[in-house]
């Protein structure tokens, strides 16, 4: 579980926000929404162990990412995948080059598995047959979807997505939503930063959003709270109707 306790950030001498709490567990998907420049990327970097908060702390598996051992932080980041809001065009690099680099980051994916896994992932994001394409020639939506497939190649336990729906385009919101929900059900924890929640996602949301600083936090996955069964008392047998006096 990723737990943020009273987290806050100072930027350019001013407090952006403080006192934020979040607890994201296995099989859960959270979407954090907020206006531009409110600090969503800051929040994601803090949750991912990349940027120490100015207030509060982040705990994963019972140990602080910032006050615990550096090895704990490193393992957590190795187990995490991240798709940033913006990234380089990777001049001269092809899609397959990105997958090979991801295989190295995962401490080696056997060559025999690489081609098969790549062939499985690219169709999921609508990019079948683009293995040999140069990344710089792809559209913004295609680069975002390639980046998601490349991170999934390493099979991360935690997935951090910054403006993926916005950059992939509205026509991909439903399809990516189905993919991400399926991934969450496989015991992954997914955290997304977006400006707004797509209307269709909003209609399907079971849990009401929680206001935290400048953000709205939507929990879209995970087991529902278990309600205690109400035990009804046994029916009371009615007394026989008296038609006369007592015998």
NUZA-915821 format. One line per 8 residues: for each residue x, y, z of C-alpha. Coordinates in Angstrom, 3 decimals, m for minus. Example, Ala and Ser with C-alpha at 12.3 -4.5 7.8 and 13.67 -1.06 7.14 Angstrom:
<sites>
12.300 m4.500 7.800; 13.670 m1.060 7.140 $
</sites>
This chain:
<sites>
0.000 0.000 0.000; 1.116 3.556 m0.790; 0.217 5.900 2.066; 0.708 9.667 2.027; 0.444 11.393 5.396; m0.136 15.157 5.615; 2.001 15.748 2.521; 2.807 19.291 1.397 $
4.986 21.114 m1.126; 6.758 24.471 m1.205; 7.607 25.911 m4.634; 9.382 29.235 m5.242; 8.986 30.180 m1.625; 5.240 29.556 m1.525; 3.265 26.626 m0.177; 1.385 25.003 m3.061 $
m0.631 22.733 m0.783; m0.252 20.791 2.448; m2.054 18.282 4.625; m2.820 15.789 1.809; m3.609 12.200 2.759; m3.974 9.225 0.435; m3.971 5.452 0.900; m3.844 3.406 m2.316 $
m3.790 m0.352 m1.978; m3.589 m3.409 m4.200; m6.143 m3.671 m6.999; m6.984 0.024 m6.654; m6.922 2.752 m9.278; m6.937 6.388 m8.201; m7.324 9.444 m10.424; m6.137 12.773 m9.006 $
m7.632 15.711 m10.899; m6.908 19.415 m10.707; m6.368 22.536 m12.829; m3.099 23.250 m14.670; m0.076 24.225 m12.558; m1.667 23.120 m9.267; 1.123 20.620 m8.526; m0.219 17.286 m9.812 $
3.195 16.277 m11.175; 4.817 17.296 m7.869; 2.360 15.035 m6.064; 3.083 12.113 m8.384; 6.848 12.486 m7.985; 6.449 12.560 m4.200; 4.303 9.413 m4.215; 6.837 7.713 m6.483 $
9.786 8.406 m4.196; 11.484 10.925 m6.504; 10.890 14.192 m4.646; 10.983 14.485 m0.865; 7.906 16.350 0.411; 8.443 19.585 2.324; 5.814 18.421 4.812; 4.608 14.970 5.743 $
5.799 11.590 4.550; 5.061 8.689 2.164; 5.062 5.113 3.449; 5.073 1.960 1.309; 4.749 m1.464 2.879; 5.105 0.040 6.347; 8.422 1.839 5.660; 9.020 5.464 4.731 $
10.315 6.161 1.236; 12.253 9.165 2.515; 13.170 8.345 6.117; 13.680 4.620 5.580; 16.578 2.858 3.883; 17.724 4.004 0.407; 17.421 0.371 m0.697; 13.696 0.384 0.120 $
13.222 3.461 m2.062; 15.230 1.874 m4.883; 13.234 m1.367 m4.796; 9.966 0.537 m4.856; 11.011 2.593 m7.871; 12.247 m0.554 m9.641; 8.814 m2.116 m9.069; 7.130 0.994 m10.499 $
6.321 2.088 m14.023; 5.863 5.751 m14.926; 4.526 7.546 m17.997; 5.407 11.252 m17.659; 3.378 14.134 m19.027; 6.108 15.025 m21.499; 9.139 13.149 m22.783; 11.773 13.481 m25.491 $
11.118 12.445 m29.075; 13.938 9.873 m28.802; 15.650 10.974 m32.033; 16.810 7.994 m34.073; 15.193 5.483 m31.715; 12.545 3.037 m32.884; 9.697 1.577 m30.862; 11.537 m1.725 m30.516 $
14.569 0.163 m29.118; 12.398 1.464 m26.276; 11.227 m2.054 m25.470; 14.812 m3.305 m25.402; 15.789 m0.521 m23.010; 12.830 m1.419 m20.813; 14.000 m5.045 m20.783; 17.386 m3.920 m19.437 $
15.722 m1.791 m16.755; 13.790 m4.872 m15.674; 17.140 m6.584 m15.036; 16.810 m8.544 m18.199; 13.862 m10.020 m20.044; 14.954 m13.110 m22.016; 15.266 m12.349 m25.712; 12.913 m15.213 m26.517 $
10.167 m13.479 m24.495; 10.732 m9.934 m25.713; 9.183 m10.305 m29.151; 6.159 m12.189 m27.852; 5.420 m9.708 m25.070; 5.851 m6.769 m27.418; 3.431 m8.397 m29.869; 0.893 m8.752 m27.050 $
1.197 m5.211 m25.700; 1.178 m3.059 m28.832; m2.285 m4.217 m30.010; m3.670 m3.372 m26.558; m2.853 0.289 m27.197; m3.785 0.258 m30.890; m0.251 0.198 m32.307; 0.063 m3.187 m34.004 $
2.919 m3.408 m36.485; 4.725 m0.228 m35.407; 7.747 m1.958 m33.888; 10.127 m0.548 m36.495; 8.721 3.007 m36.538; 10.900 5.855 m35.293; 9.483 7.385 m32.136; 10.017 10.917 m33.493 $
7.596 10.193 m36.364; 4.718 9.229 m34.067; 1.905 11.540 m33.023; 1.596 12.727 m29.420; m1.170 10.178 m28.817; 0.894 7.351 m30.302; 3.989 8.280 m28.259; 1.920 8.285 m25.073 $
0.458 4.868 m25.843; 3.888 3.492 m26.767; 5.253 4.783 m23.457; 2.454 2.978 m21.593; 3.124 m0.292 m23.434; 6.862 0.020 m22.760; 6.259 0.429 m19.018; 3.854 m2.531 m18.951 $
6.577 m4.586 m20.636; 8.385 m4.705 m17.265; 5.209 m5.877 m15.467; 5.348 m3.239 m12.698; 3.414 m3.606 m9.442; 2.812 0.150 m9.268; 1.900 2.363 m12.204; 2.099 6.169 m12.232 $
0.484 7.920 m15.196; 0.755 11.686 m15.683; m1.838 13.131 m18.115; m2.021 9.882 m20.096; m5.718 10.260 m20.964; m5.268 13.903 m21.948; m2.303 13.124 m24.183; m3.739 9.933 m25.664 $
m6.907 11.739 m26.758; m10.557 11.518 m25.777; m11.222 8.714 m28.248; m8.864 6.502 m26.210; m10.340 7.204 m22.766; m12.752 4.252 m22.809; m10.316 1.734 m24.236; m7.492 2.692 m21.905 $
m9.958 2.701 m19.020; m10.848 m0.923 m19.692; m7.168 m1.857 m19.944; m6.224 m0.066 m16.721; m9.130 m1.545 m14.771; m8.048 m5.017 m15.907; m4.465 m4.291 m14.825; m5.619 m3.082 m11.408 $
m7.549 m6.291 m10.855; m4.228 m8.145 m11.199; m3.091 m6.766 m7.803; m1.521 m3.608 m9.212; m1.805 m0.123 m7.752; m2.446 2.590 m10.347; m2.267 6.337 m9.735; m3.215 8.790 m12.476 $
m2.930 12.574 m12.683; m5.433 14.298 m14.978; m7.048 17.726 m15.376; m10.502 16.198 m15.284; m12.176 12.825 m15.158; m13.775 11.730 m18.464; m17.560 11.968 m18.359; m18.061 8.245 m18.973 $
m15.629 7.447 m16.172; m17.471 9.862 m13.893; m20.774 8.125 m14.585; m19.261 4.738 m13.744; m17.555 5.879 m10.541; m18.857 4.026 m7.498; m17.146 6.133 m4.849; m17.682 9.881 m4.406 $
m14.561 12.017 m5.020; m12.677 13.353 m2.036; m11.485 16.944 m1.967; m7.826 17.348 m0.928; m6.227 20.768 m1.352; m6.605 21.780 m5.018; m7.333 18.179 m6.051; m10.281 15.851 m6.393 $
m9.355 12.240 m5.637; m11.383 9.526 m7.354; m11.091 5.912 m6.297; m12.089 3.806 m9.301; m11.038 0.312 m8.319; m10.489 m2.042 m5.446; m12.754 m4.148 m3.308; m15.878 m2.499 m2.046 $
m16.296 m2.131 1.694; m17.829 m5.246 3.193; m21.124 m4.525 4.849; m22.086 m6.563 7.862; m25.084 m8.712 7.220; m28.148 m7.618 9.115; m29.537 m10.550 11.063; m33.296 m10.333 11.186 $
m34.988 m11.632 14.342; m37.122 m14.752 13.917; m40.792 m14.066 13.295; m42.959 m13.926 16.406; m45.680 m16.526 16.359; m49.080 m14.981 16.809; m51.268 m16.150 19.686; m54.394 m18.081 18.783 $
m57.454 m15.904 18.527; m59.666 m16.055 21.603; m63.287 m16.692 20.703; m64.613 m17.128 24.187; m63.662 m16.991 27.806; m60.771 m18.755 29.402; m61.207 m22.448 29.941 $
</sites>
